[in-house]
Amino acid sequence: MGNRESSPADQAVAGPAPVEAASPHTGHYRALYADLTSPGSQGDTENKTTFKDRFASYFGGPCPAFGNVLYEYLFSSEEVVPEAIFLVAMTKLRGASGSTDHHTVERMYFSMFSHAQDNISREDLTSLLASAALYALVVGSELHEKASLPRDHPLLLALVQAAWVHAHSEGVLSGSEFSVWVSTNCPRLLDGVREWINSVLTQDGGTLIYQLPSPHTGKDPPLQRQIDLCTLVWVLSTTLPMLYMGHRGESSKDKGKIGLLPVGGEWTCLYSSDSHGLSMNRFQHHCSDYKQPSLLHLSCYHKGEKAVYQFAIALDTEWRDGTYYYGGEDSVMVQLTPTYRPLKHGPKLVSLNEKQRGFPTGLRVLGTDGSVLLNVQPSLSDACFLGKEMVVECVEVWGCGGVEAIESQRRMKEWEKRQINLRRKVKREHLVETWESSPDRYLLEMGGVTTRRPTEQ
């Protein structure tokens, strides 16, 4: 499997530096060590658990298995950890987890889950990604302690499959290959687990700034539906520009900054084929006049492969019907399943044409080479992705601009409705005036034909 790296415990044995000067949090670490080593700590009223068990419970929180992996990374298989080694390990852990160098963070978690080897197995990679997702949901979503994510979740399996494409050796993925994949496809993959570690290493829990947008459907969905939606938001937060994650005015140039985290807000469901029906007319009605960034989530079924293909189309401009391609520099298309891969990031992403004759109709997504990546028919019932014919199962559009954008859309639609009613009234009055002065009316009345209602005579 490769050579084993030295753990923080190994480095401490070789001669730890004075921890008092190394970290301003040493006092908290001493108190934490005393709590983990004292009888009855961490709910152990009968003092039956070991230091390792207590450590795993404290640092693992909702996932003690992660705490065990972290313990092995820091202290190898040592059952008894002296205080000096513990203090050095906590200082180094905080330094690595809080680093602004994303390669440092990637190396730490890769080494942690690969058991300090040069390569990682598919099973251990799945554990790494599952931990990244779970702690992102615990720390950054409204699920908190209700968060859970099965290892066979489609989005999780898609991430594993995407990473494994970069593996050159059979059965294993190297650290450099993992780093290339993360940097290229999902640079914010580990932000959630980093925030979890930083929070448990801080005396008061820290001030968490990592907040994923909350998807709101207008209903109270079942828990599994909430988990699926929050997982979708999380996986997209690893790739999309931050203006979709609560930051206003942030551009794609900030895409790779590890210090820039999602800050929350709301994703509001503008259109759902399950609620509004598969209809281009209803799609445009519910999405028009929304001026802020939005995201289209498309789910299709490929009969030949018996596989579900999911896509996300993030658009930084409003949806418009026409024959041209539009979208700004922060428009992105991502294939979500069965493998996860960003397909395009840049302008002129989509075209939406329902009725214009002589031009291709439907929803079309343009690739970087000028070819059509995805074509959804005007009926929204069928789609074609890279030559693969599919059946559309579900279409959803999420507004990413928060409450203000929804309120602005509502006001615009009310104004348009008033204008339509006003034009109808003016037209009726105009018709009445025209008939009153019409020569035809006079001729009819001269011939004995009554042109007025009894109430008007």
VEXKOLTOR-389067 format. One record per residue (C-alpha): residue in one letter; x, y, z. Coordinates in steps of 0.05 Angstrom, whole numbers. Layout:
BEGIN
{"a", {X, Y, Z}};
...
***
This chain:
BEGIN
{"m", {0, 0, 0}};
{"g", {59, 47, 10}};
{"n", {100, 79, 64}};
{"r", {68, 101, 129}};
{"e", {74, 174, 148}};
{"s", {94, 195, 219}};
{"s", {35, 214, 262}};
{"p", {33, 274, 308}};
{"a", {44, 227, 366}};
{"d", {108, 200, 334}};
{"q", {132, 271, 324}};
{"a", {116, 289, 396}};
{"v", {156, 230, 423}};
{"a", {216, 254, 383}};
{"g", {214, 318, 423}};
{"p", {153, 363, 429}};
{"a", {161, 438, 427}};
{"p", {134, 477, 486}};
{"v", {59, 477, 475}};
{"e", {48, 538, 518}};
{"a", {80, 582, 465}};
{"a", {54, 541, 407}};
{"s", {-21, 551, 418}};
{"p", {-65, 602, 454}};
{"h", {-115, 545, 464}};
{"t", {-70, 502, 508}};
{"g", {-112, 516, 570}};
{"h", {-174, 489, 535}};
{"y", {-135, 428, 510}};
{"r", {-111, 413, 581}};
{"a", {-183, 417, 607}};
{"l", {-206, 372, 551}};
{"y", {-152, 321, 566}};
{"a", {-172, 322, 640}};
{"d", {-245, 311, 621}};
{"l", {-228, 253, 574}};
{"t", {-185, 219, 626}};
{"s", {-229, 230, 687}};
{"p", {-278, 177, 712}};
{"g", {-349, 187, 691}};
{"s", {-333, 233, 632}};
{"q", {-371, 232, 567}};
{"g", {-431, 199, 600}};
{"d", {-389, 140, 627}};
{"t", {-418, 137, 697}};
{"e", {-390, 68, 710}};
{"n", {-320, 84, 683}};
{"k", {-322, 25, 634}};
{"t", {-297, 61, 572}};
{"t", {-225, 74, 552}};
{"f", {-193, 141, 535}};
{"k", {-198, 121, 462}};
{"d", {-273, 109, 467}};
{"r", {-284, 176, 501}};
{"f", {-241, 211, 449}};
{"a", {-280, 179, 392}};
{"s", {-346, 198, 424}};
{"y", {-325, 271, 434}};
{"f", {-291, 283, 367}};
{"g", {-338, 238, 327}};
{"g", {-403, 266, 354}};
{"p", {-457, 237, 308}};
{"c", {-405, 190, 277}};
{"p", {-359, 156, 329}};
{"a", {-326, 117, 272}};
{"f", {-296, 183, 249}};
{"g", {-270, 194, 320}};
{"n", {-236, 126, 317}};
{"v", {-203, 143, 250}};
{"l", {-179, 210, 278}};
{"y", {-152, 176, 340}};
{"e", {-112, 126, 299}};
{"y", {-85, 183, 256}};
{"l", {-62, 223, 316}};
{"f", {-40, 169, 365}};
{"s", {-32, 105, 324}};
{"s", {-55, 47, 368}};
{"e", {-33, 76, 434}};
{"e", {-83, 61, 490}};
{"v", {-52, 110, 538}};
{"v", {-35, 180, 513}};
{"p", {7, 225, 557}};
{"e", {-17, 297, 565}};
{"a", {44, 326, 529}};
{"i", {31, 284, 467}};
{"f", {-43, 301, 469}};
{"l", {-29, 376, 472}};
{"v", {19, 373, 414}};
{"a", {-30, 332, 373}};
{"m", {-87, 381, 386}};
{"t", {-44, 440, 366}};
{"k", {-22, 407, 302}};
{"l", {-93, 384, 286}};
{"r", {-120, 454, 294}};
{"g", {-64, 483, 252}};
{"a", {-75, 434, 195}};
{"s", {-151, 437, 197}};
{"g", {-151, 513, 199}};
{"s", {-100, 521, 143}};
{"t", {-117, 566, 84}};
{"d", {-76, 520, 39}};
{"h", {-127, 470, 12}};
{"h", {-71, 421, -6}};
{"t", {-52, 416, 68}};
{"v", {-124, 400, 86}};
{"e", {-131, 349, 30}};
{"r", {-66, 314, 51}};
{"m", {-88, 310, 124}};
{"y", {-155, 278, 111}};
{"f", {-127, 232, 57}};
{"s", {-73, 208, 105}};
{"m", {-125, 200, 160}};
{"f", {-171, 155, 120}};
{"s", {-116, 118, 82}};
{"h", {-85, 99, 150}};
{"a", {-23, 140, 134}};
{"q", {-11, 103, 69}};
{"d", {6, 131, 0}};
{"n", {-57, 102, -31}};
{"i", {-130, 95, -9}};
{"s", {-179, 39, -23}};
{"r", {-248, 51, -52}};
{"e", {-280, 32, 14}};
{"d", {-238, 81, 54}};
{"l", {-250, 135, 1}};
{"t", {-325, 124, 10}};
{"s", {-316, 133, 85}};
{"l", {-277, 198, 74}};
{"l", {-331, 227, 28}};
{"a", {-387, 203, 73}};
{"s", {-355, 238, 132}};
{"a", {-346, 302, 92}};
{"a", {-419, 301, 73}};
{"l", {-446, 282, 142}};
{"y", {-409, 336, 180}};
{"a", {-427, 388, 128}};
{"l", {-500, 371, 141}};
{"v", {-491, 370, 216}};
{"v", {-454, 436, 219}};
{"g", {-482, 474, 160}};
{"s", {-554, 452, 147}};
{"e", {-619, 458, 186}};
{"l", {-618, 383, 197}};
{"h", {-564, 385, 250}};
{"e", {-570, 323, 294}};
{"k", {-623, 293, 247}};
{"a", {-571, 289, 191}};
{"s", {-554, 221, 164}};
{"l", {-527, 196, 98}};
{"p", {-526, 123, 76}};
{"r", {-463, 99, 41}};
{"d", {-504, 79, -19}};
{"h", {-534, 148, -30}};
{"p", {-533, 164, -105}};
{"l", {-496, 229, -98}};
{"l", {-443, 198, -52}};
{"l", {-433, 140, -100}};
{"a", {-427, 189, -158}};
{"l", {-371, 226, -121}};
{"v", {-334, 161, -108}};
{"q", {-341, 140, -181}};
{"a", {-317, 208, -205}};
{"a", {-255, 205, -161}};
{"w", {-240, 134, -182}};
{"v", {-235, 154, -255}};
{"h", {-169, 188, -236}};
{"a", {-139, 124, -207}};
{"h", {-82, 96, -249}};
{"s", {-68, 36, -204}};
{"e", {-119, -20, -199}};
{"g", {-158, -19, -134}};
{"v", {-126, 43, -103}};
{"l", {-125, 119, -111}};
{"s", {-61, 157, -96}};
{"g", {-57, 220, -55}};
{"s", {-36, 262, -114}};
{"e", {-93, 234, -157}};
{"f", {-142, 251, -101}};
{"s", {-115, 321, -95}};
{"v", {-120, 333, -170}};
{"w", {-192, 309, -171}};
{"v", {-213, 352, -112}};
{"s", {-178, 415, -138}};
{"t", {-208, 407, -207}};
{"n", {-279, 386, -191}};
{"c", {-299, 402, -119}};
{"p", {-249, 448, -84}};
{"r", {-295, 458, -24}};
{"l", {-306, 384, -11}};
{"l", {-277, 384, 59}};
{"d", {-303, 450, 86}};
{"g", {-357, 418, 129}};
{"v", {-313, 369, 165}};
{"r", {-260, 423, 175}};
{"e", {-312, 466, 209}};
{"w", {-333, 408, 253}};
{"i", {-261, 397, 277}};
{"n", {-251, 471, 288}};
{"s", {-315, 475, 330}};
{"v", {-297, 417, 376}};
{"l", {-227, 445, 386}};
{"t", {-254, 512, 408}};
{"q", {-273, 523, 480}};
{"d", {-342, 554, 467}};
{"g", {-355, 515, 404}};
{"g", {-332, 573, 361}};
{"t", {-374, 618, 316}};
{"l", {-394, 575, 257}};
{"i", {-396, 614, 192}};
{"y", {-406, 551, 149}};
{"q", {-480, 552, 133}};
{"l", {-511, 518, 73}};
{"p", {-572, 550, 41}};
{"s", {-637, 520, 66}};
{"p", {-681, 490, 10}};
{"h", {-754, 510, 21}};
{"t", {-809, 475, -17}};
{"g", {-868, 511, 14}};
{"k", {-889, 446, 48}};
{"d", {-864, 403, 106}};
{"p", {-828, 347, 68}};
{"p", {-811, 279, 99}};
{"l", {-743, 273, 133}};
{"q", {-712, 233, 76}};
{"r", {-734, 286, 26}};
{"q", {-701, 339, 70}};
{"i", {-637, 298, 74}};
{"d", {-636, 289, -2}};
{"l", {-647, 364, -14}};
{"c", {-594, 384, 36}};
{"t", {-545, 334, 7}};
{"l", {-558, 363, -62}};
{"v", {-543, 433, -35}};
{"w", {-479, 407, -2}};
{"v", {-451, 371, -62}};
{"l", {-464, 432, -106}};
{"s", {-432, 478, -54}};
{"t", {-366, 441, -67}};
{"t", {-366, 465, -139}};
{"l", {-412, 524, -153}};
{"p", {-391, 598, -146}};
{"m", {-409, 627, -79}};
{"l", {-464, 673, -106}};
{"y", {-508, 611, -105}};
{"m", {-490, 598, -32}};
{"g", {-512, 663, 0}};
{"h", {-456, 710, -23}};
{"r", {-482, 768, -63}};
{"g", {-436, 795, -116}};
{"e", {-384, 740, -110}};
{"s", {-358, 717, -178}};
{"s", {-326, 655, -206}};
{"k", {-257, 682, -191}};
{"d", {-271, 665, -118}};
{"k", {-289, 593, -135}};
{"g", {-225, 562, -108}};
{"k", {-215, 604, -45}};
{"i", {-216, 557, 14}};
{"g", {-230, 614, 63}};
{"l", {-295, 633, 29}};
{"l", {-351, 590, 58}};
{"p", {-426, 584, 45}};
{"v", {-463, 634, 89}};
{"g", {-534, 606, 85}};
{"g", {-596, 640, 60}};
{"e", {-654, 604, 26}};
{"w", {-665, 565, -38}};
{"t", {-738, 572, -56}};
{"c", {-773, 522, -102}};
{"l", {-799, 564, -161}};
{"y", {-822, 506, -203}};
{"s", {-832, 432, -192}};
{"s", {-858, 384, -244}};
{"d", {-886, 341, -187}};
{"s", {-930, 399, -164}};
{"h", {-940, 440, -228}};
{"g", {-936, 386, -281}};
{"l", {-887, 374, -337}};
{"s", {-902, 436, -379}};
{"m", {-857, 487, -411}};
{"n", {-913, 538, -403}};
{"r", {-918, 527, -328}};
{"f", {-842, 526, -324}};
{"q", {-837, 595, -355}};
{"h", {-896, 622, -315}};
{"h", {-865, 604, -248}};
{"c", {-793, 622, -266}};
{"s", {-803, 687, -304}};
{"d", {-787, 753, -270}};
{"y", {-740, 720, -221}};
{"k", {-679, 765, -228}};
{"q", {-629, 730, -183}};
{"p", {-588, 666, -195}};
{"s", {-627, 601, -198}};
{"l", {-613, 527, -206}};
{"l", {-649, 476, -248}};
{"h", {-646, 405, -222}};
{"l", {-663, 353, -275}};
{"s", {-672, 279, -264}};
{"c", {-677, 231, -324}};
{"y", {-680, 156, -334}};
{"h", {-639, 119, -385}};
{"k", {-675, 54, -403}};
{"g", {-616, 20, -435}};
{"e", {-569, 31, -376}};
{"k", {-625, 27, -325}};
{"a", {-593, 87, -293}};
{"v", {-617, 154, -267}};
{"y", {-580, 214, -294}};
{"q", {-584, 278, -253}};
{"f", {-561, 346, -276}};
{"a", {-555, 415, -245}};
{"i", {-557, 478, -288}};
{"a", {-538, 539, -248}};
{"l", {-558, 604, -283}};
{"d", {-534, 672, -260}};
{"t", {-586, 710, -302}};
{"e", {-662, 705, -306}};
{"w", {-696, 653, -350}};
{"r", {-718, 681, -417}};
{"d", {-754, 652, -477}};
{"g", {-716, 663, -542}};
{"t", {-672, 634, -596}};
{"y", {-604, 654, -569}};
{"y", {-559, 626, -514}};
{"y", {-550, 666, -450}};
{"g", {-519, 661, -381}};
{"g", {-461, 698, -350}};
{"e", {-392, 676, -328}};
{"d", {-419, 644, -265}};
{"s", {-467, 598, -303}};
{"v", {-449, 524, -292}};
{"m", {-474, 456, -314}};
{"v", {-457, 396, -272}};
{"q", {-473, 323, -282}};
{"l", {-492, 296, -213}};
{"t", {-504, 222, -225}};
{"p", {-485, 167, -241}};
{"t", {-417, 203, -238}};
{"y", {-403, 273, -214}};
{"r", {-370, 320, -262}};
{"p", {-374, 394, -279}};
{"l", {-387, 399, -354}};
{"k", {-385, 474, -368}};
{"h", {-371, 538, -329}};
{"g", {-380, 602, -368}};
{"p", {-425, 646, -411}};
{"k", {-476, 627, -464}};
{"l", {-498, 565, -427}};
{"v", {-573, 556, -442}};
{"s", {-626, 570, -494}};
{"l", {-700, 565, -479}};
{"n", {-746, 567, -539}};
{"e", {-818, 544, -536}};
{"k", {-853, 572, -598}};
{"q", {-805, 608, -644}};
{"r", {-810, 574, -711}};
{"g", {-749, 560, -753}};
{"f", {-704, 551, -692}};
{"p", {-690, 491, -646}};
{"t", {-742, 487, -591}};
{"g", {-738, 464, -519}};
{"l", {-685, 474, -467}};
{"r", {-614, 467, -495}};
{"v", {-547, 470, -459}};
{"l", {-486, 489, -500}};
{"g", {-419, 456, -487}};
{"t", {-350, 488, -487}};
{"d", {-337, 464, -558}};
{"g", {-402, 493, -585}};
{"s", {-439, 427, -588}};
{"v", {-505, 415, -551}};
{"l", {-493, 377, -486}};
{"l", {-565, 369, -465}};
{"n", {-630, 379, -502}};
{"v", {-697, 376, -466}};
{"q", {-759, 374, -510}};
{"p", {-812, 430, -504}};
{"s", {-859, 380, -472}};
{"l", {-806, 369, -417}};
{"s", {-820, 295, -423}};
{"d", {-758, 272, -462}};
{"a", {-685, 292, -463}};
{"c", {-621, 276, -500}};
{"f", {-553, 278, -465}};
{"l", {-492, 268, -509}};
{"g", {-533, 225, -557}};
{"k", {-567, 185, -502}};
{"e", {-643, 187, -505}};
{"m", {-675, 192, -437}};
{"v", {-743, 200, -404}};
{"v", {-750, 261, -358}};
{"e", {-773, 241, -289}};
{"c", {-771, 307, -251}};
{"v", {-754, 380, -263}};
{"e", {-744, 430, -207}};
{"v", {-721, 502, -208}};
{"w", {-693, 533, -144}};
{"g", {-686, 607, -134}};
{"c", {-620, 622, -99}};
{"g", {-630, 696, -85}};
{"g", {-664, 690, -18}};
{"v", {-729, 721, 8}};
{"e", {-717, 789, -25}};
{"a", {-715, 758, -94}};
{"i", {-780, 720, -84}};
{"e", {-814, 783, -59}};
{"s", {-788, 822, -119}};
{"q", {-816, 769, -166}};
{"r", {-883, 770, -131}};
{"r", {-888, 846, -138}};
{"m", {-870, 843, -211}};
{"k", {-923, 790, -226}};
{"e", {-975, 831, -189}};
{"w", {-957, 892, -230}};
{"e", {-961, 853, -295}};
{"k", {-1030, 826, -274}};
{"r", {-1055, 897, -260}};
{"q", {-1029, 920, -328}};
{"i", {-1065, 863, -364}};
{"n", {-1130, 878, -328}};
{"l", {-1122, 952, -344}};
{"r", {-1112, 939, -418}};
{"r", {-1173, 894, -419}};
{"k", {-1216, 949, -387}};
{"v", {-1191, 1001, -436}};
{"k", {-1205, 955, -494}};
{"r", {-1276, 942, -472}};
{"e", {-1290, 1017, -463}};
{"h", {-1260, 1031, -530}};
{"l", {-1306, 980, -563}};
{"v", {-1368, 1010, -530}};
{"e", {-1349, 1080, -553}};
{"t", {-1335, 1056, -623}};
{"w", {-1403, 1021, -628}};
{"e", {-1441, 1081, -602}};
{"s", {-1415, 1124, -659}};
{"s", {-1416, 1070, -711}};
{"p", {-1456, 1082, -776}};
{"d", {-1475, 1008, -774}};
{"r", {-1514, 1019, -710}};
{"y", {-1554, 1076, -740}};
{"l", {-1571, 1036, -802}};
{"l", {-1595, 977, -760}};
{"e", {-1638, 1022, -717}};
{"m", {-1668, 1056, -778}};
{"g", {-1688, 987, -802}};
{"g", {-1723, 972, -736}};
{"v", {-1668, 930, -704}};
{"t", {-1658, 945, -631}};
{"t", {-1584, 951, -613}};
{"r", {-1592, 971, -540}};
{"r", {-1608, 928, -480}};
{"p", {-1674, 944, -445}};
{"t", {-1637, 974, -386}};
{"e", {-1602, 1022, -433}};
{"q", {-1664, 1048, -468}};
***
